[in-house]
């Protein structure tokens, strides 16, 4: 049996790991790599393994850095099943179609510049049609229901608490030729212990091999209560200046948490009567999926709905969900205080770029960073305090106040990661591989876990392959 780490190794994006056993190949995730634009196209275009030789894909959750290259995989010869939870399948219906649209638009813009420079055009990574075809290969399965996905490979999903439908994956492996067996646990992205909407992540008692995320392995988050307090302060301060709060937010998970937090603040009378706009067709569709799965809402949400007599955590009089472009453009002419939540969460594409362009040079406004920001992204540059940034190729001075809230992260922090691993039987456990984290975060968590009695903890690099 062999495991190879092809993505999210010493980095946060492009999650992809390959299990080979009994002549079969099973991929764990197939995410888009996101970062410096010059690197992303070629890396996402070319797979490190022939897609036609992959027998099955196991998808932990719908975020694009985990699911976003699936249409390209299918386009290039993968014909197997894509196993995931029902909520993940529902979210991917919208997310992959949206991603295909973005691929088409990005290439259209790029080819205009290539034509002016006498360069040949390039093709999109994949199209909306490719995304639609890939959805035919999705097969949803419930939590705690084992399923055989390939010869000697049995998969069981457990709630990860990260976003709706997110799973940690238990993979029970048996090698036919030798009779050897292993239990591999792939954490996916581990959620917070006290998510505002979802139930907490389930932990595992035993495993031989663990592939574990380490996004925040070197830091602690503020509490949700602290995050809510800071959100209240930013909204109130900006409203007093008659400005807008512009929030780049991932369409799935972060947007819904922010809407719920603003709903709570409004219900308690802790913020003025400001209008809230969710300006992202994908976020609007994703919120519809959240409404479809009330079984995933935790007790806090249930109590809030009963006590405040609101029908949904995502709906109240002050909020407007924006789908069409015309209405999105009209938000530029609003002169009253407002909150605009728009995708993409790293401010790399989508409608958020238009809102930043139109508001970043006005000192009355606030830009609120609430998501992890990968290196080289516009969101990271803003968070790091750059005073001049480029949007759509033009330079803008950052006069708006830039604020950050880490408490709304959907990823477990260092303490929560250690707690997730702590229940594992150290005597049985052979290896922990730390992935989905920048090098400093992963290595910090590595040393901490070793100090907690975990013997063999390593941080694989992209392309590293280990045989068992």
C-alpha positions as CSV (number, residue, x, y, z in Angstrom):
1,X,0.0,0.0,0.0
2,X,1.3,3.4,-1.0
3,X,0.2,7.0,-0.1
4,X,1.4,9.9,-2.2
5,X,0.8,13.6,-1.4
6,X,0.0,15.6,-4.5
7,X,-1.5,18.8,-3.0
8,X,-2.0,20.7,0.2
9,X,1.5,19.5,1.2
10,X,3.3,22.3,3.0
11,X,0.6,24.6,1.6
12,X,-3.1,25.2,2.1
13,X,-4.6,24.9,-1.3
14,X,-5.1,22.1,-3.9
15,X,-5.9,19.2,-1.6
16,X,-5.1,15.9,-3.3
17,X,-3.7,12.6,-1.9
18,X,-3.5,9.2,-3.6
19,X,-3.9,5.8,-2.1
20,X,-2.7,2.8,-4.1
21,X,-3.6,-0.7,-3.1
22,X,-4.5,-4.0,-4.8
23,X,-3.8,-2.4,-8.2
24,X,-6.4,0.3,-7.5
25,X,-6.0,4.0,-7.2
26,X,-8.2,6.1,-4.9
27,X,-7.9,9.9,-4.7
28,X,-8.7,11.8,-1.5
29,X,-10.0,15.2,-2.7
30,X,-9.2,16.9,-6.0
31,X,-8.9,20.6,-5.2
32,X,-7.8,23.6,-7.1
33,X,-4.5,25.1,-6.4
34,X,-4.9,28.8,-5.7
35,X,-2.0,31.4,-5.4
36,X,0.3,33.3,-7.7
37,X,-1.6,33.4,-11.0
38,X,1.4,32.5,-13.1
39,X,1.6,29.2,-11.3
40,X,-2.0,28.2,-11.0
41,X,-3.1,27.5,-14.5
42,X,-0.3,25.1,-15.4
43,X,-0.4,23.3,-12.1
44,X,-4.1,22.8,-12.2
45,X,-4.1,21.8,-15.9
46,X,-1.7,19.0,-15.6
47,X,-2.3,16.1,-13.1
48,X,0.6,14.3,-11.4
49,X,-1.3,11.0,-12.1
50,X,-3.2,10.0,-15.2
51,X,-6.9,10.6,-14.4
52,X,-7.9,7.6,-16.5
53,X,-6.0,5.3,-14.1
54,X,-7.9,6.6,-11.0
55,X,-10.6,4.2,-9.8
56,X,-12.5,6.3,-7.3
57,X,-12.5,9.7,-5.7
58,X,-13.4,10.3,-2.1
59,X,-14.4,14.0,-1.4
60,X,-14.2,15.4,2.1
61,X,-16.2,18.6,1.4
62,X,-17.3,21.1,-1.2
63,X,-14.8,23.9,-0.8
64,X,-13.0,24.6,-4.0
65,X,-9.5,23.9,-2.7
66,X,-10.8,20.4,-2.1
67,X,-13.3,19.9,-5.0
68,X,-12.5,22.5,-7.6
69,X,-10.5,20.4,-10.1
70,X,-13.0,17.6,-10.3
71,X,-14.4,18.7,-13.7
72,X,-10.9,18.8,-15.1
73,X,-10.2,15.3,-13.7
74,X,-13.3,13.9,-15.4
75,X,-12.6,15.8,-18.6
76,X,-9.3,14.1,-18.8
77,X,-10.5,10.5,-18.4
78,X,-11.6,9.8,-14.9
79,X,-14.8,7.7,-15.1
80,X,-15.2,6.4,-11.5
81,X,-17.5,7.4,-8.7
82,X,-17.1,10.5,-6.6
83,X,-18.1,9.6,-3.1
84,X,-19.3,12.3,-0.7
85,X,-22.1,13.3,1.7
86,X,-25.5,14.5,0.3
87,X,-24.9,18.1,1.5
88,X,-21.5,18.1,-0.2
89,X,-23.1,16.9,-3.5
90,X,-25.8,19.6,-3.2
91,X,-23.2,22.3,-2.6
92,X,-20.9,21.1,-5.4
93,X,-23.9,21.4,-7.8
94,X,-23.6,25.2,-7.5
95,X,-19.9,25.5,-6.6
96,X,-18.5,23.6,-9.6
97,X,-20.8,25.3,-12.0
98,X,-19.7,28.7,-10.6
99,X,-16.1,27.6,-10.9
100,X,-16.6,26.7,-14.5
101,X,-18.0,30.1,-15.2
102,X,-15.0,31.7,-13.5
103,X,-12.6,29.6,-15.6
104,X,-14.4,30.7,-18.8
105,X,-14.4,34.4,-17.8
106,X,-10.8,34.4,-16.6
107,X,-9.6,32.9,-19.9
108,X,-11.7,35.4,-22.0
109,X,-10.0,38.3,-20.1
110,X,-6.5,36.6,-20.4
111,X,-6.9,36.0,-24.1
112,X,-7.6,39.7,-24.8
113,X,-4.2,40.5,-23.4
114,X,-2.5,37.6,-25.2
115,X,-4.0,38.7,-28.5
116,X,-2.6,42.2,-28.0
117,X,0.8,40.7,-27.4
118,X,0.6,38.4,-30.4
119,X,0.3,35.3,-28.2
120,X,-1.9,32.3,-29.0
121,X,-5.1,31.9,-27.0
122,X,-5.4,29.4,-24.1
123,X,-8.4,27.2,-23.2
124,X,-10.2,27.4,-19.9
125,X,-9.2,24.8,-17.4
126,X,-12.8,23.5,-17.7
127,X,-16.1,24.9,-18.6
128,X,-19.6,25.0,-17.1
129,X,-20.5,22.1,-19.4
130,X,-17.5,20.1,-18.0
131,X,-18.7,20.8,-14.5
132,X,-22.2,19.7,-15.3
133,X,-21.0,16.4,-16.8
134,X,-18.8,15.7,-13.7
135,X,-21.9,16.0,-11.4
136,X,-23.2,12.8,-13.0
137,X,-20.4,10.9,-11.3
138,X,-21.2,12.0,-7.7
139,X,-22.6,9.4,-5.4
140,X,-23.8,10.6,-2.0
141,X,-23.7,8.5,1.2
142,X,-24.8,9.3,4.7
143,X,-22.5,9.7,7.7
144,X,-21.5,6.5,9.6
145,X,-22.5,4.3,6.7
146,X,-19.5,2.2,5.4
147,X,-19.2,1.8,1.7
148,X,-16.7,-0.3,-0.4
149,X,-15.3,2.1,-3.0
150,X,-12.6,-0.1,-4.5
151,X,-11.1,-3.6,-3.9
152,X,-9.9,-3.5,-0.3
153,X,-10.9,0.1,0.3
154,X,-13.9,0.7,2.6
155,X,-14.8,4.3,3.4
156,X,-16.9,5.8,6.2
157,X,-17.8,9.5,6.6
158,X,-17.9,11.2,10.0
159,X,-19.0,14.8,10.7
160,X,-16.0,17.2,10.6
161,X,-17.9,20.3,11.7
162,X,-16.1,22.5,9.1
163,X,-18.9,23.4,6.7
164,X,-22.2,21.9,5.9
165,X,-21.6,18.3,4.8
166,X,-17.9,18.3,5.6
167,X,-16.5,14.9,6.6
168,X,-13.5,13.3,8.1
169,X,-13.0,10.0,6.3
170,X,-12.2,6.7,7.9
171,X,-10.6,4.4,5.2
172,X,-10.2,0.8,6.1
173,X,-7.7,-0.9,3.9
174,X,-6.8,-4.5,3.3
175,X,-4.0,-5.7,1.0
176,X,-5.2,-8.9,-0.9
177,X,-1.7,-10.4,-1.5
178,X,-0.4,-10.1,2.1
179,X,-3.6,-9.9,4.2
180,X,-2.2,-6.7,5.9
181,X,-4.7,-4.2,7.0
182,X,-4.7,-0.5,8.0
183,X,-7.1,2.0,9.3
184,X,-6.3,5.4,7.7
185,X,-8.1,8.5,8.9
186,X,-8.1,11.5,6.6
187,X,-9.2,14.5,8.7
188,X,-10.4,16.7,5.8
189,X,-10.7,20.2,7.3
190,X,-11.5,20.0,11.0
191,X,-14.1,22.4,12.3
192,X,-14.3,24.3,15.5
193,X,-15.4,22.7,18.8
194,X,-18.2,25.2,19.2
195,X,-19.4,26.2,15.7
196,X,-22.2,28.7,15.7
197,X,-24.3,26.6,13.3
198,X,-23.0,23.1,13.0
199,X,-22.4,20.2,15.4
200,X,-18.8,19.8,16.6
201,X,-16.4,17.4,14.8
202,X,-16.4,13.8,15.7
203,X,-13.1,12.4,17.0
204,X,-11.5,9.0,16.4
205,X,-10.4,6.5,19.0
206,X,-8.0,4.5,16.8
207,X,-6.1,4.5,13.5
208,X,-2.9,3.3,12.1
209,X,-2.3,6.2,9.8
210,X,-3.7,9.8,10.1
211,X,-3.5,12.5,7.4
212,X,-4.4,15.6,9.4
213,X,-4.9,19.2,8.4
214,X,-2.7,21.8,10.1
215,X,-4.0,25.2,8.8
216,X,-3.9,26.9,12.2
217,X,-1.3,24.7,13.8
218,X,0.7,27.7,15.0
219,X,-2.0,29.9,16.4
220,X,-5.1,30.2,18.5
221,X,-8.5,31.7,17.5
222,X,-10.4,34.2,19.4
223,X,-13.7,32.9,20.7
224,X,-16.9,33.2,18.7
225,X,-18.2,35.6,21.4
226,X,-15.1,37.7,20.9
227,X,-15.6,37.6,17.1
228,X,-19.2,38.6,17.4
229,X,-18.2,41.5,19.7
230,X,-15.6,42.7,17.2
231,X,-18.1,42.4,14.3
232,X,-20.5,44.6,16.3
233,X,-17.8,47.2,16.9
234,X,-16.8,47.3,13.2
235,X,-20.4,47.7,12.1
236,X,-21.2,50.3,14.6
237,X,-18.0,52.3,14.0
238,X,-18.4,52.3,10.3
239,X,-22.1,53.1,10.5
240,X,-21.3,56.2,12.6
241,X,-19.1,57.4,9.7
242,X,-21.9,56.7,7.2
243,X,-19.6,54.1,5.5
244,X,-19.9,50.6,4.2
245,X,-18.4,47.4,5.7
246,X,-17.1,45.3,2.8
247,X,-16.5,41.7,3.7
248,X,-14.8,39.2,1.3
249,X,-16.2,35.9,2.5
250,X,-16.3,32.3,1.2
251,X,-19.7,31.7,-0.3
252,X,-20.1,28.4,1.6
253,X,-19.8,28.4,5.4
254,X,-18.3,31.8,6.2
255,X,-21.1,33.8,4.6
256,X,-23.8,31.8,6.4
257,X,-22.0,32.2,9.8
258,X,-21.7,36.0,9.3
259,X,-25.4,36.3,8.3
260,X,-26.4,34.3,11.4
261,X,-24.1,36.6,13.6
262,X,-25.7,39.7,12.1
263,X,-29.1,38.2,12.6
264,X,-28.3,37.7,16.3
265,X,-26.9,41.2,16.7
266,X,-30.0,42.7,15.1
267,X,-32.3,40.6,17.2
268,X,-30.5,41.8,20.3
269,X,-30.5,45.4,19.2
270,X,-26.7,45.6,19.3
271,X,-26.3,47.1,15.8
272,X,-28.2,50.0,14.1
273,X,-30.7,49.2,11.4
274,X,-28.2,48.8,8.6
275,X,-29.0,47.0,5.4
276,X,-27.0,43.8,4.8
277,X,-26.4,42.6,1.2
278,X,-25.2,39.1,0.4
279,X,-23.9,39.8,-3.1
280,X,-22.9,36.5,-4.6
281,X,-25.1,34.2,-6.6
282,X,-23.1,31.2,-5.3
283,X,-23.6,32.4,-1.7
284,X,-27.3,32.8,-2.3
285,X,-27.5,29.3,-3.7
286,X,-25.4,27.8,-0.9
287,X,-27.6,29.4,1.7
288,X,-30.5,27.7,0.0
289,X,-28.7,24.4,0.6
290,X,-28.1,25.3,4.2
291,X,-31.9,25.8,4.5
292,X,-32.4,22.3,3.1
293,X,-30.4,20.7,5.9
294,X,-31.9,21.8,9.2
295,X,-30.7,18.4,10.7
296,X,-27.2,19.9,10.6
297,X,-28.1,22.9,12.8
298,X,-26.9,22.6,16.3
299,X,-28.9,23.3,19.5
300,X,-27.8,27.0,19.7
301,X,-29.5,27.7,16.4
302,X,-32.6,25.8,17.5
303,X,-32.8,27.8,20.7
304,X,-32.3,31.1,18.9
305,X,-35.2,30.3,16.5
306,X,-37.5,29.5,19.3
307,X,-36.6,32.4,21.6
308,X,-36.6,35.0,18.9
309,X,-39.4,33.5,16.8
310,X,-37.3,33.8,13.6
311,X,-37.9,31.2,10.9
312,X,-34.3,30.8,9.8
313,X,-30.8,31.7,11.0
314,X,-30.3,33.2,7.5
315,X,-33.3,35.4,7.1
316,X,-34.5,38.6,8.8
317,X,-36.0,42.0,7.6
318,X,-32.6,43.8,7.1
319,X,-31.0,41.3,4.7
320,X,-31.2,41.1,1.0
321,X,-29.8,38.3,-1.2
322,X,-28.5,39.6,-4.5
323,X,-28.4,37.4,-7.6
324,X,-28.5,39.6,-10.7
325,X,-25.7,41.8,-11.9
326,X,-27.9,44.9,-12.3
327,X,-28.8,44.9,-8.6
328,X,-25.1,44.3,-7.7
329,X,-24.1,47.4,-9.6
330,X,-26.8,49.4,-7.9
331,X,-25.1,48.8,-4.6
332,X,-22.4,51.3,-5.7
333,X,-24.9,54.1,-5.4
334,X,-26.1,53.3,-1.9
335,X,-25.2,56.3,0.4
336,X,-26.5,54.9,3.6
337,X,-24.5,52.7,5.9
338,X,-24.5,49.1,4.8
339,X,-22.8,45.7,5.1
340,X,-21.8,44.0,1.8
341,X,-20.8,40.3,2.0
342,X,-19.4,39.1,-1.3
343,X,-17.3,36.2,-2.6
344,X,-14.4,35.3,-3.2
345,X,-13.1,35.0,0.3
346,X,-9.5,35.6,-0.7
347,X,-10.6,38.5,-2.9
348,X,-9.1,36.9,-6.0
349,X,-12.2,37.0,-8.3
350,X,-15.9,37.5,-8.3
351,X,-18.1,40.5,-7.4
352,X,-16.0,41.3,-4.3
353,X,-13.4,42.9,-6.6
354,X,-15.9,45.4,-7.9
355,X,-16.9,46.4,-4.3
356,X,-13.3,46.7,-3.3
357,X,-12.5,48.8,-6.3
358,X,-15.4,51.2,-5.6
359,X,-14.9,51.5,-1.8
360,X,-11.2,50.9,-1.0
361,X,-10.1,54.5,-1.4
362,X,-12.9,56.0,0.9
363,X,-11.8,56.4,4.5
364,X,-15.4,56.1,5.8
365,X,-15.5,52.4,4.7
366,X,-14.1,49.3,6.4
367,X,-12.8,46.1,4.8
368,X,-13.3,43.2,7.1
369,X,-11.1,40.1,6.6
370,X,-12.7,37.1,8.1
371,X,-11.1,34.1,6.2
372,X,-7.8,32.5,5.8
373,X,-5.8,34.3,3.1
374,X,-3.3,32.3,1.1
375,X,0.0,33.8,0.1
376,X,0.0,36.2,-2.9
377,X,-3.8,36.7,-2.8
378,X,-5.3,40.2,-2.7
379,X,-6.9,39.4,0.6
380,X,-3.5,38.5,2.1
381,X,-2.0,41.7,0.8
382,X,-4.8,43.7,2.5
383,X,-4.5,41.8,5.7
384,X,-0.7,42.3,5.7
385,X,-1.3,46.0,5.6
386,X,-0.2,46.9,2.0
387,X,-1.2,50.5,1.3
388,X,-1.4,50.2,-2.5
389,X,-2.9,47.2,-4.3
390,X,-3.8,46.2,-7.8
391,X,-7.4,45.4,-8.7
392,X,-8.3,44.5,-12.3
393,X,-4.7,45.6,-13.2
394,X,-5.1,49.1,-11.8
395,X,-3.4,50.4,-8.7
396,X,-5.6,51.7,-5.8
397,X,-4.6,53.4,-2.5
398,X,-6.0,51.7,0.6
399,X,-7.7,54.4,2.6
400,X,-10.5,52.3,4.0
401,X,-9.9,50.8,7.4
402,X,-8.8,47.1,7.1
403,X,-9.8,44.9,10.0
404,X,-9.4,41.2,10.7
405,X,-11.5,38.8,12.7
406,X,-10.0,35.3,13.2
407,X,-12.8,34.0,15.4
408,X,-15.1,33.1,12.4
409,X,-12.6,30.6,11.0
410,X,-14.2,27.3,10.2
411,X,-10.9,25.6,10.9
412,X,-9.8,24.3,14.3
413,X,-7.1,26.2,15.9
414,X,-3.9,24.7,17.5
415,X,-5.6,23.8,20.7
416,X,-8.6,22.2,19.0
417,X,-6.3,20.3,16.6
418,X,-4.4,18.8,19.5
419,X,-7.7,17.9,21.2
420,X,-8.9,16.2,18.0
421,X,-5.8,14.1,17.9
422,X,-5.6,13.4,21.6
423,X,-8.2,10.7,21.6
424,X,-6.2,8.5,19.2
425,X,-4.6,5.3,20.6
426,X,-0.9,6.2,20.6
427,X,0.1,2.6,20.9
428,X,-1.7,1.7,17.6
429,X,-0.9,4.8,15.7
430,X,2.0,4.4,13.3
431,X,2.2,7.7,11.5
432,X,0.6,11.2,11.4
433,X,1.1,13.2,8.3
434,X,0.4,16.9,8.6
435,X,-1.0,18.5,5.5
436,X,-3.1,21.5,4.5
437,X,-0.9,24.0,6.3
438,X,1.9,26.4,5.4
439,X,5.3,25.1,6.5
440,X,5.5,27.1,9.8
441,X,2.0,26.1,10.9
442,X,2.6,22.4,10.1
443,X,6.0,22.2,11.7
444,X,4.8,24.0,14.9
445,X,2.0,21.5,15.2
446,X,4.4,18.7,14.5
447,X,6.6,19.6,17.4
448,X,3.6,20.1,19.7
449,X,2.2,16.7,18.8
450,X,5.5,15.0,19.4
451,X,5.7,16.6,22.8
452,X,2.3,15.2,23.5
453,X,3.6,11.6,23.0
454,X,2.9,11.1,19.2
455,X,6.1,9.5,18.0
456,X,6.1,9.6,14.2
457,X,4.7,13.0,13.0
458,X,5.9,14.3,9.7
459,X,5.2,17.1,7.2
460,X,5.3,15.7,3.7
461,X,6.3,17.8,0.7
462,X,4.4,17.7,-2.5
463,X,5.2,14.5,-4.4
464,X,6.4,12.6,-1.3
465,X,5.4,8.9,-1.5
466,X,5.3,6.5,1.4
467,X,4.9,2.7,1.3
468,X,3.5,0.6,4.1
